[in-house]
Amino acid sequence: MIFYQNENAGKSYECRIGTYENWYISPHIHEYSEIAFTKKRETCVYLDGKRFIVPENHLIYIKPNQVHEYSTESSSVLCAAVFSNDLNPLFNYLTLGKELSCPVIDFSEHLSLLEEFENVDQDDKMRACGLLNLICGIILKRGVWTSTRALAQGREGLKQIVDYISNNFRDDIKISDLSKILGYHEKYLSSTLHSLTGMNFKKFLASHRINYAKKLLVENNLPISEIALESGFSSVSSFNRVFLELTGTSPSKYKHKVLNTNNKKQN
């Protein structure tokens, strides 16, 4: 299920950098831009449903509101940075309405720059901004860019869809409701959602509800019936059916498996 990262939105002059080993994060979008480079082995990244391999010493650039997912190989090491778009306004202006034909860039000749950026004091906004603009300058120069204004508009529409569903998934909402509230034609919303996620509205909404239910199953001791209603399902039977369809297992078996795995890790 795609989720919207609220922590990566709404602030000014923000840059957060982290280094991760054997990292996985499920499909998500956010307002900030993002770059990630593989320090060891390789990283698999899905952008708008397309699979890209980021080899060692290569970088990938992710635009605002672009659906992305990370999955690293065993013993791989990845450094990722998310940053508010006011940190590199000229780069954003020069790439407005454009997309990289391939977002993976070879940075083997600029490893010292990446290392300095990885270790920069994130409270030092001026230095972080300067290093970031140097990196984006290389991306701008080495990347092959094509004009795709319609896709950028579609991503903004997807952001609004995800945001609305995140706040209203417990209600009985339909794509016709979304169309009236957001001011988009119903067919446009439907085609945008499918082209960027591969799911229709019904499945997208169900996935969000199941994702929320997974969290409740693991973090609370609530009965299944209460979790079903809290997640937006009208009955336990429909909850169990959709949960099985999307995960391949039942809610109770999922909870048992996750809790057992967590206990083994703690021991």
C-alpha positions as CSV (number, residue, x, y, z in Angstrom):
1,M,0.0,0.0,0.0
2,I,1.2,3.5,-0.8
3,F,1.4,5.8,2.1
4,Y,2.0,9.5,2.4
5,Q,5.0,10.5,4.6
6,N,3.7,13.6,6.5
7,E,7.1,14.0,8.2
8,N,8.6,14.9,4.8
9,A,6.4,17.8,4.0
10,G,5.6,21.4,5.1
11,K,8.9,22.6,6.5
12,S,11.5,25.0,5.2
13,Y,15.2,24.5,4.7
14,E,15.2,20.9,5.9
15,C,17.6,18.1,5.0
16,R,17.7,14.7,6.7
17,I,20.4,12.2,5.8
18,G,20.6,8.5,6.9
19,T,22.7,5.5,6.2
20,Y,20.9,2.1,6.2
21,E,21.9,-1.6,5.9
22,N,19.6,-4.2,4.4
23,W,16.9,-1.5,4.1
24,Y,13.3,-1.9,3.0
25,I,10.6,0.7,2.9
26,S,7.2,0.1,1.3
27,P,5.8,2.3,-1.5
28,H,5.2,5.9,-0.4
29,I,5.3,9.5,-1.6
30,H,6.1,12.8,0.0
31,E,6.5,16.5,-0.8
32,Y,10.3,16.6,-0.5
33,S,12.8,15.6,-3.1
34,E,15.1,12.6,-2.4
35,I,18.5,11.3,-3.5
36,A,20.0,7.9,-2.5
37,F,23.3,6.3,-3.3
38,T,24.5,2.8,-2.9
39,K,27.7,2.5,-0.9
40,K,27.9,-1.3,-1.0
41,R,26.4,-4.0,-3.3
42,E,23.3,-2.7,-5.0
43,T,19.8,-1.4,-4.3
44,C,16.5,-2.1,-6.0
45,V,14.2,0.9,-6.3
46,Y,10.7,1.0,-7.8
47,L,9.7,4.4,-9.2
48,D,6.1,4.8,-10.4
49,G,6.0,1.0,-10.6
50,K,9.2,0.7,-12.7
51,R,12.1,-1.3,-11.4
52,F,15.6,0.3,-11.3
53,I,18.9,-1.2,-10.0
54,V,21.2,1.2,-8.3
55,P,24.7,-0.4,-8.4
56,E,27.5,0.5,-5.9
57,N,28.7,4.1,-6.3
58,H,25.6,5.1,-8.2
59,L,22.9,7.5,-7.2
60,I,19.1,7.7,-7.9
61,Y,17.1,10.9,-7.9
62,I,13.4,10.9,-6.8
63,K,11.2,13.9,-7.6
64,P,8.5,15.2,-5.2
65,N,5.3,13.2,-5.1
66,Q,6.9,10.3,-7.0
67,V,5.9,6.8,-5.8
68,H,8.9,5.0,-4.7
69,E,10.0,1.8,-2.8
70,Y,13.4,0.6,-1.6
71,S,14.6,-3.0,-1.3
72,T,18.3,-3.7,-0.6
73,E,20.3,-6.9,-1.1
74,S,21.9,-8.7,1.9
75,S,24.8,-6.7,3.3
76,S,24.0,-3.8,1.1
77,V,24.5,-0.2,2.4
78,L,22.5,2.8,1.2
79,C,22.6,6.5,2.1
80,A,19.4,8.4,1.5
81,A,18.6,12.1,1.9
82,V,15.2,13.8,1.8
83,F,15.2,17.6,1.5
84,S,12.7,20.4,1.2
85,N,12.5,21.9,-2.3
86,D,13.6,25.4,-1.2
87,L,17.1,24.1,-0.7
88,N,17.7,23.9,-4.4
89,P,15.3,26.2,-6.2
90,L,17.3,26.8,-9.3
91,F,17.6,23.0,-10.0
92,N,13.8,22.7,-9.5
93,Y,13.2,25.6,-11.9
94,L,15.5,24.1,-14.6
95,T,13.9,20.7,-14.3
96,L,10.3,21.9,-14.1
97,G,8.1,19.7,-16.2
98,K,10.9,17.3,-17.0
99,E,11.8,13.7,-16.2
100,L,15.0,11.8,-16.2
101,S,14.9,9.0,-18.8
102,C,16.9,7.0,-16.3
103,P,17.1,8.3,-12.8
104,V,20.2,6.3,-11.9
105,I,23.4,8.3,-12.3
106,D,27.0,7.0,-12.0
107,F,28.8,9.0,-9.3
108,S,32.0,6.9,-9.1
109,E,34.0,10.0,-10.0
110,H,32.4,12.1,-7.2
111,L,32.6,9.8,-4.2
112,S,34.3,12.3,-2.0
113,L,31.4,14.7,-2.6
114,L,28.9,12.1,-1.6
115,E,30.9,11.2,1.5
116,E,31.1,14.8,2.6
117,F,27.4,15.2,2.1
118,E,26.6,12.0,4.0
119,N,28.6,13.3,7.0
120,V,27.6,17.0,6.9
121,D,26.2,18.4,10.2
122,Q,22.5,18.7,9.3
123,D,22.2,21.7,11.5
124,D,24.7,23.4,9.1
125,K,22.0,24.4,6.6
126,M,24.4,26.5,4.4
127,R,26.9,23.6,4.0
128,A,24.2,21.1,3.4
129,C,22.6,23.4,0.8
130,G,25.9,24.0,-1.0
131,L,26.8,20.3,-1.2
132,L,23.3,19.4,-2.3
133,N,23.4,21.9,-5.1
134,L,26.7,20.5,-6.3
135,I,25.2,17.0,-6.4
136,C,22.1,18.2,-8.2
137,G,24.3,20.1,-10.7
138,I,25.9,16.8,-11.6
139,I,22.5,15.1,-11.9
140,L,21.3,18.0,-14.2
141,K,24.4,17.7,-16.4
142,R,24.7,14.0,-16.7
143,G,21.0,13.0,-16.8
144,V,19.0,12.7,-20.0
145,W,15.8,14.8,-19.5
146,T,12.5,14.7,-21.3
147,S,9.4,16.9,-21.1
148,T,6.5,15.3,-19.1
149,R,4.4,18.1,-17.7
150,A,1.3,15.8,-17.7
151,L,3.0,13.3,-15.5
152,A,4.0,16.0,-13.0
153,Q,0.4,17.1,-12.8
154,G,-0.7,13.4,-12.3
155,R,1.7,13.1,-9.3
156,E,0.1,16.2,-7.7
157,G,-3.3,14.6,-8.2
158,L,-2.1,11.3,-6.7
159,K,-0.8,13.3,-3.6
160,Q,-4.2,14.7,-3.1
161,I,-5.9,11.3,-3.5
162,V,-3.5,9.7,-0.9
163,D,-3.9,12.6,1.5
164,Y,-7.7,12.4,1.3
165,I,-7.8,8.7,1.7
166,S,-5.4,8.9,4.7
167,N,-7.8,11.2,6.5
168,N,-11.1,9.5,5.5
169,F,-10.5,5.8,4.9
170,R,-12.8,4.8,7.7
171,D,-15.8,6.4,5.9
172,D,-17.7,4.9,3.0
173,I,-15.9,6.9,0.3
174,K,-16.2,6.5,-3.4
175,I,-14.2,7.9,-6.3
176,S,-17.2,10.0,-7.2
177,D,-16.9,11.7,-3.8
178,L,-13.2,12.3,-4.4
179,S,-14.0,13.8,-7.8
180,K,-16.4,16.4,-6.3
181,I,-14.1,17.3,-3.4
182,L,-10.9,17.6,-5.3
183,G,-12.4,19.2,-8.4
184,Y,-11.1,16.6,-10.9
185,H,-13.1,14.6,-13.4
186,E,-13.7,11.1,-12.2
187,K,-12.1,9.5,-15.2
188,Y,-9.0,11.6,-14.8
189,L,-8.6,10.5,-11.1
190,S,-9.2,6.9,-12.1
191,S,-6.6,6.9,-14.9
192,T,-4.1,8.8,-12.8
193,L,-4.4,6.4,-9.9
194,H,-4.1,3.4,-12.2
195,S,-1.1,4.7,-14.3
196,L,0.9,5.6,-11.2
197,T,0.0,2.7,-8.9
198,G,-1.4,-0.1,-11.0
199,M,-4.5,-0.2,-8.9
200,N,-8.1,1.0,-9.3
201,F,-9.7,3.1,-6.6
202,K,-11.5,0.2,-4.9
203,K,-8.3,-1.8,-4.5
204,F,-6.2,1.3,-3.5
205,L,-8.7,2.1,-0.7
206,A,-8.8,-1.5,0.5
207,S,-5.0,-1.6,0.5
208,H,-4.8,1.5,2.7
209,R,-7.4,0.0,5.1
210,I,-5.5,-3.3,5.3
211,N,-2.2,-1.5,5.9
212,Y,-3.8,0.3,8.8
213,A,-5.3,-3.0,10.1
214,K,-1.8,-4.6,10.1
215,K,-0.6,-1.9,12.4
216,L,-3.5,-2.4,14.8
217,L,-3.1,-6.2,14.8
218,V,0.6,-6.0,15.9
219,E,0.5,-3.0,18.2
220,N,-2.8,-3.6,20.0
221,N,-4.7,-6.5,21.7
222,L,-8.0,-5.5,20.1
223,P,-10.5,-8.2,18.9
224,I,-10.6,-8.8,15.2
225,S,-14.2,-7.4,15.0
226,E,-13.1,-4.1,16.5
227,I,-10.0,-3.8,14.2
228,A,-12.2,-4.5,11.2
229,L,-14.6,-1.6,12.0
230,E,-11.7,0.7,13.0
231,S,-10.1,0.1,9.7
232,G,-13.2,1.1,7.7
233,F,-14.8,-2.3,7.0
234,S,-18.5,-2.8,7.4
235,S,-18.2,-6.4,8.7
236,V,-15.7,-8.9,9.9
237,S,-16.4,-11.2,7.0
238,S,-15.5,-8.6,4.4
239,F,-12.4,-7.7,6.4
240,N,-11.2,-11.3,6.5
241,R,-11.9,-11.8,2.8
242,V,-10.1,-8.6,1.7
243,F,-7.2,-9.3,4.1
244,L,-6.7,-12.8,2.6
245,E,-6.9,-11.4,-1.0
246,L,-4.3,-8.8,-0.4
247,T,-1.9,-10.6,1.9
248,G,-2.4,-14.3,1.2
249,T,-3.1,-15.0,4.9
250,S,-5.7,-14.4,7.6
251,P,-5.5,-11.5,10.1
252,S,-4.9,-13.9,13.0
253,K,-2.2,-15.8,11.2
254,Y,-0.5,-12.6,10.2
255,K,-0.5,-11.3,13.7
256,H,0.9,-14.6,15.0
257,K,3.7,-14.6,12.4
258,V,4.8,-11.0,13.0
259,L,4.8,-11.3,16.8
260,N,6.8,-14.5,16.6
261,T,9.3,-12.9,14.3
262,N,9.7,-9.9,16.6
263,N,10.2,-12.1,19.7
264,K,12.9,-14.1,17.9
265,K,14.7,-10.9,17.0
266,Q,14.6,-9.7,20.6
267,N,15.9,-13.0,21.9
